[in-house]
Amino acid sequence: MNAPLRPLRPIQALPDQLISQIAAGEVIERPSAVVKELLENALDAGATQITVRLEQGGIKRIAITDNGRGIAPEQMPLALARHATSKIASLTDLENVSTLGFRGEALASIASVAQLTLTTRTADGAHAWEISGSQDGNVVPASGAPGTTIDVQDLYFNTPARRKFLKTDQTEYGHCAEVVRRIALARPDVTFSLTHNGKTVDHWQIGEFAKRSAHVLGEEFANARLPLDEAAGPLRLHGFVGLPTASKARADAQYFYVNGRFVRDKLLTHAVRAAYQDVLHGDRYPSYALSLDLDPALVDVNVHPSKIEVRFRDSRSVHQFVFHAVSRALAQTSATSFGATPAPLPAGNGPLPWMREQQQASFGSQLSPGTQPYPMPRPYPNNDGGVTQNTASYGALFNDGERAAQPAGSMPSGSNLPPAFANGGSAQPLPVDEFPLGFALAQLHGIYVLAQNSKGLIVVDMHAAHERILYEQLKTALDGNEMYVQPLLIPVTFYADAVEVGTVEEHQDTLSSLGFDIAVMSPTTLAVRAVPALLKNADAQTLARDVLRDVREFGGSRVLLERRNELLGTLACHTAVRANRSLSIPEMNALLRQMEGTDRADQCNHGRPTWSQLALSDLDKLFLRGQ
């Protein structure tokens, strides 16, 4: 049964106090919103030192002090009035907002739902001035240093229904602290101090962005991040993106700024997430601290009362720029990002016998025919001041190729060791700048490759590493329209249902662009006549069924545009070397060299790590050496 309609009152103008309280419902959702508005005002005033004092999570008290330019006493009542601001004066100003605040309603809204006291002093003022309550309050002399202090007490004291929606003191404090962290991260040129219930919780000194981001996001992020600084036309993106290994179960370490303003924008979040899709495992979330700078006329910040959303004039261009910039930064996640690129073959030095064997070995003979042999190690000075080839460490184990011919894991006989090892001597250090992943020692349980570099022991997941190598090669080949095909001497035929047959007939162009030649032999039979050359050793029938399934489900054009990477990842996974396959030493070293030359080689296609470093110091601790 419907309730009776309430009789309508005559139309009348609302009192100013009620208008401000309605506005406060949009702007001042909780104590953290007060902190945000006051901090933005302090920064707009040119402050370089800001102190935030909270009591009972900000519900009892929020006091923010800055050393900005202050407010002249005659303008103090106007500062508490609705829609009064010094930051914009025309529509042109609104379309080119370069300040954090601009609406001119924050102080009035706060004063309508809390006890507010404004104390301020300009640089040339003889003393400070104070006003309490609203714009109708009296301006009286006060004591205070140059700058402004805004003291907000008893939030929602006059709107008890709204106060009931606030959470516990600790929860509200957590939201306030997060706001301070966001703004402090954006302004490393400003000192911030945060206290709660009389205790200093955090303090950020003026410093570099790298140091400030490490403080805010933690040492784990600081130790696993990549720098980013790219520009294109009016756009510039700079900051840090976390390595996939620094991902988190929640999206609580994602900081994105547009012209210094923290935003939660779906377009920007999607662009970053898309850049991580190749290297992020499962439902993990990346960590990043990024700032996008552009002409204020190209972005509309007047979208939401909280100013946390923006709208770009050319959203597609911004999305593409952010996506490609982050993708290029993540491409640094290869072994060579921790050392230099392998050096070219020194002129005038022919390969040693064991090196010739290494150069002839392609990992599992499964990679592209154009795979280049890795270079000879550079000569480096020996103890006598002369030059010696780097065979003391690598050749010591595989002298003249004899070691390479032995089963993985077996120990060489004394006659196979060079003089340095046979006589109890020590090898010279490996040149880590040339070969960050070192040289293979053995294979463990048919799953892992063990290698030695100058830092200690490297452990490589051979399937995950090979999967990433194949995946990157497939992407490069498809992007460059160089997807070479391998015709099969004997076509592989298999039973197919009517849908699969129809998919082949309808999407021949898509299949051909992916490197597949699949023919219809009968209403129930398909024949695979060619596959991508990079996948020639994989099971042709399995590859064909996988590609047909994706093409059927998503359509030819969408597979190539939106689902391309997922499909190529599946194909690479099927083709990569499997566990329990015995690899020779040359094959293992070929894998290491190709990892060093492959973008994103630190993670497989699913975001799991492909290799790990165990430092020599860790091994020493394990065996109590030097203790």
VEXDREN-2710 file (C-alpha; in Angstrom, 1 decimal):
% VEXDREN-2710
k/r/px/py/pz
1/MET/0.0/0.0/0.0
2/ASN/1.5/3.3/-1.1
3/ALA/2.1/6.0/1.6
4/PRO/0.1/9.2/1.2
5/LEU/1.8/12.0/-0.6
6/ARG/3.2/14.8/1.6
7/PRO/1.6/18.1/0.8
8/LEU/4.0/20.5/-1.0
9/ARG/5.2/23.7/0.6
10/PRO/5.4/26.9/-1.4
11/ILE/8.7/27.4/-3.3
12/GLN/11.1/29.4/-1.2
13/ALA/14.8/30.2/-1.0
14/LEU/16.8/28.1/1.3
15/PRO/18.7/29.7/4.2
16/ASP/22.5/30.1/3.6
17/GLN/23.3/27.8/6.5
18/LEU/21.2/24.9/5.0
19/ILE/22.7/25.5/1.6
20/SER/26.1/25.1/3.1
21/GLN/25.1/22.0/4.9
22/ILE/23.8/20.5/1.7
23/ALA/27.0/21.3/-0.1
24/ALA/29.0/19.8/2.8
25/GLY/27.2/16.6/2.2
26/GLU/28.9/16.4/-1.2
27/VAL/32.3/17.8/-0.3
28/ILE/32.8/16.8/3.4
29/GLU/32.0/13.1/3.4
30/ARG/34.2/12.3/6.4
31/PRO/37.2/13.8/8.3
32/SER/39.6/12.8/5.5
33/ALA/37.7/15.1/3.1
34/VAL/38.4/18.0/5.5
35/VAL/42.1/17.1/5.6
36/LYS/42.2/16.9/1.8
37/GLU/40.6/20.3/1.3
38/LEU/42.7/22.1/3.8
39/LEU/45.9/20.6/2.6
40/GLU/45.1/21.6/-1.0
41/ASN/44.5/25.2/0.2
42/ALA/47.8/25.2/2.0
43/LEU/49.7/24.1/-1.1
44/ASP/47.9/26.6/-3.2
45/ALA/49.1/29.3/-0.7
46/GLY/52.7/28.3/-1.5
47/ALA/53.4/26.5/1.8
48/THR/56.7/24.6/2.1
49/GLN/56.0/23.3/5.7
50/ILE/52.7/21.7/6.7
51/THR/51.7/20.1/10.0
52/VAL/48.6/18.0/10.4
53/ARG/47.3/17.3/13.9
54/LEU/44.4/14.9/14.5
55/GLU/42.5/13.8/17.5
56/GLN/40.2/10.8/17.6
57/GLY/40.7/10.1/13.9
58/GLY/39.8/13.7/13.0
59/ILE/36.3/13.5/14.4
60/LYS/37.2/15.4/17.5
61/ARG/39.8/17.8/16.0
62/ILE/41.7/18.5/12.7
63/ALA/44.3/21.3/12.9
64/ILE/46.5/22.1/9.9
65/THR/49.2/24.7/10.1
66/ASP/51.2/25.9/7.1
67/ASN/53.8/28.6/6.4
68/GLY/52.1/29.9/3.2
69/ARG/51.4/33.5/2.2
70/GLY/48.5/33.9/4.6
71/ILE/45.2/35.9/4.2
72/ALA/44.8/39.7/4.7
73/PRO/42.5/40.5/7.7
74/GLU/40.0/42.3/5.5
75/GLN/39.5/39.2/3.3
76/MET/39.1/36.7/6.2
77/PRO/35.3/36.8/6.3
78/LEU/35.1/36.4/2.6
79/ALA/37.3/33.3/2.9
80/LEU/34.5/31.6/4.9
81/ALA/31.8/32.7/2.4
82/ARG/30.3/30.3/-0.1
83/HIS/31.7/30.5/-3.7
84/ALA/34.4/32.9/-2.8
85/THR/37.9/32.2/-4.1
86/SER/41.1/33.8/-5.2
87/LYS/41.9/31.1/-7.8
88/ILE/39.4/31.7/-10.6
89/ALA/37.5/34.7/-11.8
90/SER/36.1/33.7/-15.2
91/LEU/35.1/30.8/-17.4
92/THR/38.5/31.0/-19.1
93/ASP/40.1/30.5/-15.6
94/LEU/37.8/27.5/-15.0
95/GLU/38.9/25.9/-18.3
96/ASN/42.6/26.3/-17.4
97/VAL/42.6/25.4/-13.7
98/SER/46.2/25.1/-12.5
99/THR/45.5/25.1/-8.7
100/LEU/44.3/22.2/-6.6
101/GLY/41.3/24.1/-5.2
102/PHE/39.0/26.4/-7.2
103/ARG/35.4/25.9/-6.2
104/GLY/35.5/28.3/-3.2
105/GLU/33.1/26.2/-1.1
106/ALA/35.4/24.1/1.1
107/LEU/35.8/26.4/4.1
108/ALA/32.1/27.5/4.1
109/SER/31.0/23.8/4.0
110/ILE/33.3/22.8/6.8
111/ALA/32.2/25.8/8.9
112/SER/28.6/24.7/8.5
113/VAL/29.1/21.3/10.1
114/ALA/32.0/21.9/12.6
115/GLN/33.5/24.5/14.9
116/LEU/36.0/26.3/12.7
117/THR/38.7/28.7/13.7
118/LEU/40.9/30.5/11.1
119/THR/44.2/32.1/12.3
120/THR/46.4/33.7/9.7
121/ARG/49.2/36.1/9.2
122/THR/50.7/37.6/6.1
123/ALA/54.5/37.9/5.6
124/ASP/54.3/41.7/6.2
125/GLY/51.7/41.5/9.0
126/ALA/52.6/42.8/12.5
127/HIS/50.6/40.0/14.1
128/ALA/48.1/37.3/13.2
129/TRP/44.3/37.6/13.0
130/GLU/41.6/35.2/14.0
131/ILE/38.0/34.5/13.0
132/SER/35.7/31.8/14.3
133/GLY/32.4/30.2/13.2
134/SER/31.3/31.7/9.9
135/GLN/31.8/34.7/7.7
136/ASP/29.7/36.7/10.2
137/GLY/32.3/36.1/13.0
138/ASN/34.5/38.9/14.3
139/VAL/38.1/39.3/13.1
140/VAL/40.3/39.8/16.2
141/PRO/44.0/40.1/16.8
142/ALA/45.8/36.9/17.7
143/SER/49.3/35.5/18.0
144/GLY/50.9/33.3/15.3
145/ALA/53.8/32.9/12.8
146/PRO/53.4/33.9/9.2
147/GLY/51.1/31.4/7.5
148/THR/47.7/29.9/8.3
149/THR/46.2/27.6/10.9
150/ILE/42.8/26.2/10.5
151/ASP/41.4/24.4/13.5
152/VAL/38.3/22.2/12.9
153/GLN/36.6/20.7/16.0
154/ASP/33.6/18.4/16.7
155/LEU/32.8/17.5/13.1
156/TYR/29.1/17.1/12.5
157/PHE/28.2/18.4/16.0
158/ASN/25.1/20.0/14.6
159/THR/24.1/17.2/12.2
160/PRO/24.0/14.1/14.5
161/ALA/22.3/11.9/11.9
162/ARG/25.4/12.4/9.6
163/ARG/27.8/11.7/12.5
164/LYS/26.3/8.3/13.0
165/PHE/27.6/7.2/9.6
166/LEU/31.2/7.8/10.6
167/LYS/33.3/4.7/11.5
168/THR/35.5/4.1/14.4
169/ASP/38.3/6.6/15.3
170/GLN/41.0/4.2/14.0
171/THR/39.2/3.7/10.7
172/GLU/38.7/7.4/10.2
173/TYR/42.3/8.1/11.1
174/GLY/43.4/5.5/8.5
175/HIS/41.5/7.4/5.8
176/CYS/43.0/10.7/7.0
177/ALA/46.5/9.3/7.0
178/GLU/46.1/8.0/3.5
179/VAL/45.1/11.4/2.2
180/VAL/48.2/12.9/3.8
181/ARG/50.4/10.2/2.2
182/ARG/48.8/10.9/-1.3
183/ILE/49.4/14.6/-1.1
184/ALA/52.9/14.2/0.5
185/LEU/53.9/11.9/-2.3
186/ALA/52.9/14.4/-5.0
187/ARG/54.9/17.2/-3.3
188/PRO/58.4/16.1/-2.2
189/ASP/59.4/19.8/-2.2
190/VAL/57.2/20.3/0.9
191/THR/57.8/19.1/4.5
192/PHE/54.9/17.3/6.0
193/SER/54.3/16.2/9.6
194/LEU/51.4/14.1/10.9
195/THR/50.4/13.6/14.5
196/HIS/47.5/11.7/16.0
197/ASN/46.4/12.1/19.6
198/GLY/49.5/14.0/20.5
199/LYS/52.0/11.4/19.0
200/THR/54.0/12.1/15.8
201/VAL/53.1/9.3/13.4
202/ASP/55.0/10.4/10.2
203/HIS/57.3/13.0/9.1
204/TRP/58.5/13.7/5.5
205/GLN/61.5/16.0/4.9
206/ILE/62.0/17.9/1.7
207/GLY/63.8/15.6/-0.7
208/GLU/63.8/13.8/-4.1
209/PHE/60.7/12.0/-5.4
210/ALA/62.6/8.7/-5.3
211/LYS/63.1/9.0/-1.6
212/ARG/59.6/10.3/-0.9
213/SER/58.0/7.4/-2.9
214/ALA/60.2/4.9/-1.0
215/HIS/59.0/6.4/2.3
216/VAL/55.3/6.4/1.3
217/LEU/55.2/3.0/-0.6
218/GLY/57.8/1.2/1.5
219/GLU/61.2/-0.4/1.0
220/GLU/59.7/-3.3/-0.9
221/PHE/58.6/-1.0/-3.6
222/ALA/61.8/1.0/-3.5
223/ASN/63.8/-2.2/-4.1
224/ALA/61.6/-3.4/-7.0
225/ARG/60.7/-0.4/-9.1
226/LEU/61.6/1.0/-12.5
227/PRO/62.0/4.7/-13.3
228/LEU/59.8/6.2/-16.1
229/ASP/60.0/9.6/-17.7
230/GLU/58.6/10.0/-21.2
231/ALA/57.1/12.9/-23.1
232/ALA/55.1/13.2/-26.3
233/GLY/53.8/16.5/-27.5
234/PRO/51.9/18.2/-24.6
235/LEU/52.0/15.1/-22.4
236/ARG/54.7/14.0/-20.0
237/LEU/54.5/10.9/-17.7
238/HIS/57.1/10.4/-15.0
239/GLY/57.5/8.5/-11.8
240/PHE/58.1/4.8/-10.9
241/VAL/56.3/1.6/-11.8
242/GLY/56.8/-1.5/-9.6
243/LEU/58.2/-4.7/-10.9
244/PRO/55.6/-7.5/-11.3
245/THR/57.3/-9.2/-8.4
246/ALA/56.2/-6.2/-6.2
247/SER/52.5/-6.6/-7.0
248/LYS/50.0/-6.8/-4.3
249/ALA/46.7/-8.6/-3.5
250/ARG/44.9/-5.3/-3.2
251/ALA/45.1/-2.1/-5.3
252/ASP/46.3/0.0/-2.3
253/ALA/49.7/1.0/-3.7
254/GLN/48.5/2.8/-6.8
255/TYR/49.1/6.6/-6.9
256/PHE/48.3/8.5/-10.1
257/TYR/48.5/12.3/-10.4
258/VAL/47.3/14.6/-13.1
259/ASN/49.0/18.0/-12.9
260/GLY/49.8/17.3/-9.2
261/ARG/46.3/16.2/-8.3
262/PHE/45.6/12.7/-7.1
263/VAL/42.9/11.1/-9.2
264/ARG/41.1/7.8/-9.6
265/ASP/40.4/7.7/-13.3
266/LYS/39.2/4.6/-15.0
267/LEU/40.9/5.5/-18.3
268/LEU/44.3/5.9/-16.6
269/THR/43.9/2.8/-14.4
270/HIS/42.9/0.7/-17.5
271/ALA/45.9/2.0/-19.4
272/VAL/48.4/1.0/-16.7
273/ARG/46.6/-2.4/-16.1
274/ALA/46.8/-3.2/-19.8
275/ALA/50.5/-2.5/-19.8
276/TYR/51.0/-5.0/-17.0
277/GLN/48.8/-7.7/-18.6
278/ASP/51.8/-9.6/-20.0
279/VAL/53.7/-9.8/-16.7
280/LEU/51.1/-9.8/-13.9
281/HIS/50.1/-13.0/-12.3
282/GLY/46.5/-13.8/-11.6
283/ASP/44.5/-11.3/-9.7
284/ARG/47.5/-9.3/-8.5
285/TYR/47.6/-5.5/-8.7
286/PRO/50.6/-3.5/-9.7
287/SER/52.2/-0.8/-7.5
288/TYR/53.1/2.5/-9.0
289/ALA/53.5/6.2/-8.4
290/LEU/53.0/8.2/-11.6
291/SER/52.4/11.8/-12.5
292/LEU/50.9/13.0/-15.8
293/ASP/51.6/16.6/-16.7
294/LEU/49.7/18.3/-19.5
295/ASP/48.3/21.7/-20.5
296/PRO/45.4/22.4/-18.0
297/ALA/43.2/23.3/-21.0
298/LEU/43.4/19.6/-22.1
299/VAL/41.8/18.2/-19.0
300/ASP/38.6/19.1/-17.2
301/VAL/38.9/18.8/-13.4
302/ASN/35.4/20.3/-12.7
303/VAL/33.7/16.9/-13.0
304/HIS/33.1/15.8/-9.4
305/PRO/32.7/17.8/-6.1
306/SER/35.6/15.9/-4.5
307/LYS/37.8/16.7/-7.6
308/ILE/39.1/13.1/-7.7
309/GLU/37.8/12.5/-11.2
310/VAL/38.9/14.2/-14.4
311/ARG/37.9/14.2/-18.1
312/PHE/40.4/14.5/-20.9
313/ARG/39.8/16.3/-24.1
314/ASP/41.4/13.5/-26.1
315/SER/41.0/10.5/-23.9
316/ARG/42.2/8.0/-26.6
317/SER/45.5/9.7/-27.1
318/VAL/46.1/9.9/-23.3
319/HIS/45.3/6.2/-22.9
320/GLN/47.6/5.2/-25.7
321/PHE/50.4/7.4/-24.4
322/VAL/50.2/6.0/-20.8
323/PHE/49.9/2.4/-22.1
324/HIS/52.9/2.6/-24.3
325/ALA/55.1/4.5/-21.8
326/VAL/54.4/2.0/-19.0
327/SER/54.9/-0.9/-21.5
328/ARG/58.3/0.4/-22.5
329/ALA/59.3/0.8/-18.9
330/LEU/58.3/-2.8/-18.1
331/ALA/60.2/-4.0/-21.1
332/GLN/63.3/-3.3/-19.0
333/THR/62.5/-6.3/-16.8
334/SER/65.2/-8.5/-18.3
335/ALA/68.5/-9.7/-17.0
336/THR/70.3/-7.0/-18.8
337/SER/68.5/-4.3/-16.8
338/PHE/70.8/-5.3/-13.9
339/GLY/73.9/-5.1/-16.1
340/ALA/75.1/-4.0/-19.4
341/THR/74.1/-5.4/-22.8
342/PRO/76.4/-8.2/-24.0
343/ALA/79.4/-6.9/-25.8
344/PRO/80.2/-7.6/-29.4
345/LEU/82.8/-10.2/-30.4
346/PRO/86.3/-8.8/-29.9
347/ALA/88.1/-8.3/-33.3
348/GLY/90.9/-10.6/-34.1
349/ASN/90.0/-13.3/-31.5
350/GLY/88.7/-16.6/-32.9
351/PRO/86.4/-18.7/-30.7
352/LEU/87.8/-21.4/-28.6
353/PRO/86.6/-25.0/-29.4
354/TRP/84.1/-24.9/-26.6
355/MET/82.8/-21.5/-27.7
356/ARG/82.2/-22.8/-31.2
357/GLU/80.1/-25.6/-29.8
358/GLN/78.1/-23.1/-27.8
359/GLN/77.5/-20.8/-30.7
360/GLN/76.2/-23.7/-32.8
361/ALA/73.6/-24.6/-30.2
362/SER/70.2/-23.1/-30.4
363/PHE/68.2/-23.7/-27.3
364/GLY/66.4/-27.0/-28.1
365/SER/66.6/-26.0/-31.8
366/GLN/63.1/-24.5/-31.2
367/LEU/63.8/-20.8/-31.6
368/SER/63.8/-18.8/-34.8
369/PRO/66.3/-19.8/-37.6
370/GLY/67.7/-16.3/-37.3
371/THR/68.8/-16.7/-33.7
372/GLN/72.2/-15.0/-33.4
373/PRO/75.0/-16.6/-31.4
374/TYR/75.9/-14.7/-28.3
375/PRO/79.2/-12.9/-28.3
376/MET/82.7/-13.9/-27.1
377/PRO/83.5/-12.6/-23.6
378/ARG/85.7/-9.5/-23.7
379/PRO/89.3/-9.8/-22.8
380/TYR/90.2/-8.2/-19.4
381/PRO/93.5/-7.6/-17.7
382/ASN/95.1/-10.4/-15.7
383/ASN/97.2/-10.1/-12.7
384/ASP/100.3/-9.5/-14.8
385/GLY/98.8/-6.5/-16.5
386/GLY/98.3/-8.5/-19.8
387/VAL/95.0/-9.6/-21.4
388/THR/93.5/-13.0/-20.9
389/GLN/90.3/-14.5/-22.4
390/ASN/87.5/-15.1/-19.8
391/THR/87.9/-18.8/-19.8
392/ALA/89.1/-19.1/-16.2
393/SER/85.5/-19.3/-14.8
394/TYR/83.6/-20.6/-17.7
395/GLY/86.3/-22.5/-19.5
396/ALA/87.4/-23.9/-16.2
397/LEU/84.3/-26.0/-16.1
398/PHE/83.9/-26.7/-19.8
399/ASN/87.5/-26.7/-21.1
400/ASP/87.7/-27.3/-24.8
401/GLY/84.1/-28.5/-24.8
402/GLU/84.9/-31.7/-22.9
403/ARG/82.7/-30.7/-20.0
404/ALA/79.8/-29.9/-22.3
405/ALA/79.8/-33.4/-23.6
406/GLN/79.3/-34.9/-20.2
407/PRO/75.8/-35.5/-18.7
408/ALA/74.4/-32.5/-16.8
409/GLY/75.3/-32.7/-13.1
410/SER/78.3/-34.9/-13.5
411/MET/81.7/-33.8/-12.2
412/PRO/84.7/-33.4/-14.6
413/SER/87.8/-35.4/-14.0
414/GLY/90.9/-33.7/-12.9
415/SER/92.4/-34.0/-16.4
416/ASN/89.5/-32.0/-17.8
417/LEU/90.2/-29.0/-15.4
418/PRO/92.5/-26.2/-16.5
419/PRO/95.6/-25.5/-14.5
420/ALA/94.0/-22.9/-12.3
421/PHE/91.5/-25.4/-10.9
422/ALA/93.6/-28.6/-11.2
423/ASN/96.3/-27.0/-9.1
424/GLY/93.9/-25.7/-6.5
425/GLY/94.0/-22.1/-7.9
426/SER/91.0/-19.8/-8.1
427/ALA/89.2/-18.5/-11.2
428/GLN/89.1/-14.8/-12.1
429/PRO/85.7/-13.1/-11.5
430/LEU/83.0/-13.2/-14.2
431/PRO/82.4/-10.0/-16.1
432/VAL/78.8/-9.4/-14.8
433/ASP/78.3/-6.4/-17.1
434/GLU/78.5/-8.7/-20.1
435/PHE/76.7/-11.8/-18.9
436/PRO/74.3/-11.0/-16.0
437/LEU/72.9/-14.5/-15.9
438/GLY/76.4/-16.1/-15.9
439/PHE/77.1/-19.6/-17.3
440/ALA/75.3/-22.9/-16.8
441/LEU/76.5/-25.4/-14.3
442/ALA/73.9/-28.2/-14.3
443/GLN/70.2/-29.0/-14.6
444/LEU/68.2/-29.8/-11.4
445/HIS/65.4/-32.4/-11.5
446/GLY/64.8/-31.6/-15.2
447/ILE/63.1/-28.3/-14.2
448/TYR/65.7/-25.7/-13.2
449/VAL/68.9/-24.5/-14.7
450/LEU/71.7/-23.7/-12.2
451/ALA/74.2/-21.1/-13.4
452/GLN/77.0/-19.2/-11.8
453/ASN/77.5/-15.4/-12.1
454/SER/79.8/-13.0/-10.2
455/LYS/77.2/-12.5/-7.5
456/GLY/76.6/-16.2/-6.7
457/LEU/74.1/-18.7/-7.9
458/ILE/71.3/-18.2/-10.5
459/VAL/68.3/-20.6/-10.6
460/VAL/66.2/-20.5/-13.8
461/ASP/62.8/-22.1/-14.4
462/MET/63.6/-23.3/-17.9
463/HIS/59.9/-23.7/-19.0
464/ALA/58.9/-20.2/-17.8
465/ALA/61.9/-18.6/-19.3
466/HIS/61.5/-20.3/-22.7
467/GLU/57.8/-19.4/-22.7
468/ARG/58.6/-15.7/-22.3
469/ILE/61.3/-15.9/-25.0
470/LEU/58.8/-17.5/-27.5
471/TYR/56.0/-15.2/-26.5
472/GLU/58.1/-12.0/-27.2
473/GLN/59.3/-13.4/-30.5
474/LEU/55.8/-14.2/-31.6
475/LYS/54.6/-10.7/-30.7
476/THR/57.5/-9.1/-32.6
477/ALA/56.9/-11.3/-35.6
478/LEU/53.2/-10.5/-35.7
479/ASP/53.8/-6.8/-35.2
480/GLY/56.3/-6.7/-38.0
481/ASN/54.2/-8.9/-40.4
482/GLU/57.1/-11.4/-40.3
483/MET/55.3/-14.4/-39.0
484/TYR/57.3/-17.0/-41.0
485/VAL/55.6/-20.3/-41.5
486/GLN/57.0/-23.9/-41.4
487/PRO/55.3/-26.1/-44.0
488/LEU/54.7/-29.6/-42.7
489/LEU/56.2/-32.5/-44.7
490/ILE/53.1/-34.6/-43.8
491/PRO/50.0/-32.6/-43.0
492/VAL/48.4/-33.3/-39.6
493/THR/44.8/-34.3/-40.0
494/PHE/42.2/-34.5/-37.2
495/TYR/38.5/-34.8/-36.6
496/ALA/36.7/-31.5/-36.4
497/ASP/33.1/-30.6/-35.7
498/ALA/31.0/-28.4/-38.0
499/VAL/31.7/-25.2/-36.0
500/GLU/35.5/-25.7/-36.3
501/VAL/35.2/-26.4/-40.0
502/GLY/33.1/-23.3/-40.4
503/THR/35.7/-21.2/-38.4
504/VAL/38.4/-22.3/-40.8
505/GLU/36.3/-21.4/-43.9
506/GLU/35.3/-18.0/-42.5
507/HIS/38.6/-16.8/-41.0
508/GLN/41.3/-17.9/-43.4
509/ASP/42.9/-14.4/-43.4
510/THR/43.2/-14.3/-39.6
511/LEU/44.7/-17.8/-39.5
512/SER/47.2/-16.9/-42.2
513/SER/48.3/-13.8/-40.4
514/LEU/49.0/-15.9/-37.4
515/GLY/51.1/-18.3/-39.5
516/PHE/48.7/-21.2/-39.8
517/ASP/47.6/-23.0/-43.0
518/ILE/44.6/-25.1/-42.1
519/ALA/42.6/-26.7/-44.9
520/VAL/39.2/-28.3/-44.9
521/MET/39.5/-31.9/-46.2
522/SER/35.9/-33.0/-45.6
523/PRO/32.9/-31.9/-43.6
524/THR/34.5/-33.6/-40.5
525/THR/38.2/-33.4/-41.2
526/LEU/40.8/-30.6/-41.0
527/ALA/44.4/-30.7/-42.1
528/VAL/47.2/-28.5/-40.6
529/ARG/49.6/-27.9/-43.5
530/ALA/51.8/-25.2/-41.9
531/VAL/52.4/-23.7/-38.5
532/PRO/54.4/-20.6/-37.3
533/ALA/58.1/-21.4/-37.7
534/LEU/58.7/-20.4/-34.1
535/LEU/56.3/-23.2/-33.0
536/LYS/57.4/-25.9/-35.4
537/ASN/58.2/-28.4/-32.7
538/ALA/54.9/-28.1/-30.9
539/ASP/51.9/-30.4/-31.4
540/ALA/50.2/-29.1/-34.5
541/GLN/46.8/-30.4/-33.6
542/THR/46.8/-28.8/-30.2
543/LEU/47.9/-25.5/-31.6
544/ALA/45.3/-25.6/-34.3
545/ARG/42.5/-26.4/-31.8
546/ASP/43.6/-23.5/-29.5
547/VAL/43.7/-20.9/-32.2
548/LEU/40.4/-22.1/-33.7
549/ARG/38.7/-21.9/-30.2
550/ASP/39.8/-18.3/-29.7
551/VAL/38.9/-17.2/-33.2
552/ARG/35.5/-18.9/-32.9
553/GLU/34.8/-17.3/-29.5
554/PHE/36.0/-13.8/-30.1
555/GLY/36.0/-13.4/-33.9
556/GLY/38.9/-12.9/-36.2
557/SER/39.4/-9.1/-35.9
558/ARG/39.0/-9.1/-32.1
559/VAL/41.5/-11.9/-31.6
560/LEU/44.1/-9.9/-33.5
561/LEU/43.3/-6.7/-31.6
562/GLU/42.0/-7.5/-28.1
563/ARG/42.8/-11.1/-27.5
564/ARG/46.1/-11.3/-29.4
565/ASN/48.4/-11.5/-26.4
566/GLU/46.3/-14.2/-24.7
567/LEU/46.4/-16.3/-27.8
568/LEU/50.1/-15.9/-28.4
569/GLY/50.7/-16.7/-24.7
570/THR/48.8/-19.9/-25.0
571/LEU/50.7/-20.9/-28.1
572/ALA/54.0/-20.1/-26.5
573/CYS/53.1/-22.1/-23.4
574/HIS/52.3/-25.2/-25.5
575/THR/55.6/-24.9/-27.4
576/ALA/58.0/-24.1/-24.5
577/VAL/60.4/-26.8/-23.4
578/ARG/58.7/-29.1/-20.8
579/ALA/59.9/-30.3/-17.5
580/ASN/62.1/-33.5/-17.3
581/ARG/63.6/-32.8/-20.7
582/SER/67.4/-33.1/-20.4
583/LEU/69.3/-30.1/-21.7
584/SER/73.0/-30.0/-22.7
585/ILE/75.2/-27.3/-21.3
586/PRO/75.3/-25.5/-24.7
587/GLU/71.4/-25.5/-24.7
588/MET/71.3/-24.1/-21.2
589/ASN/73.7/-21.4/-22.0
590/ALA/71.8/-20.6/-25.2
591/LEU/68.7/-20.1/-23.0
592/LEU/70.6/-17.8/-20.6
593/ARG/71.9/-15.6/-23.5
594/GLN/68.4/-15.4/-25.1
595/MET/66.9/-14.4/-21.7
596/GLU/69.4/-11.6/-21.5
597/GLY/68.3/-10.3/-24.9
598/THR/64.6/-10.6/-24.3
599/ASP/62.3/-7.9/-22.9
600/ARG/60.3/-8.7/-19.8
601/ALA/62.4/-11.9/-19.4
602/ASP/62.1/-11.7/-15.6
603/GLN/58.6/-13.0/-15.7
604/CYS/56.8/-15.6/-17.6
605/ASN/53.6/-14.8/-19.5
606/HIS/51.6/-15.4/-16.3
607/GLY/53.6/-13.0/-14.2
608/ARG/55.7/-15.6/-12.3
609/PRO/59.4/-15.1/-12.0
610/THR/61.6/-16.9/-14.4
611/TRP/64.9/-16.7/-12.4
612/SER/66.2/-15.9/-9.0
613/GLN/69.6/-14.8/-7.6
614/LEU/71.1/-16.5/-4.6
615/ALA/74.0/-14.3/-3.5
616/LEU/77.3/-15.8/-2.4
617/SER/76.9/-14.1/1.0
618/ASP/73.6/-16.0/1.4
619/LEU/75.4/-19.3/0.7
620/ASP/78.2/-18.3/3.2
621/LYS/75.6/-17.7/5.8
622/LEU/73.9/-21.0/5.0
623/PHE/77.2/-22.9/5.7
624/LEU/78.4/-20.5/8.5
625/ARG/81.5/-19.5/6.6
626/GLY/83.4/-16.7/8.3
627/GLN/81.5/-17.0/11.5
END
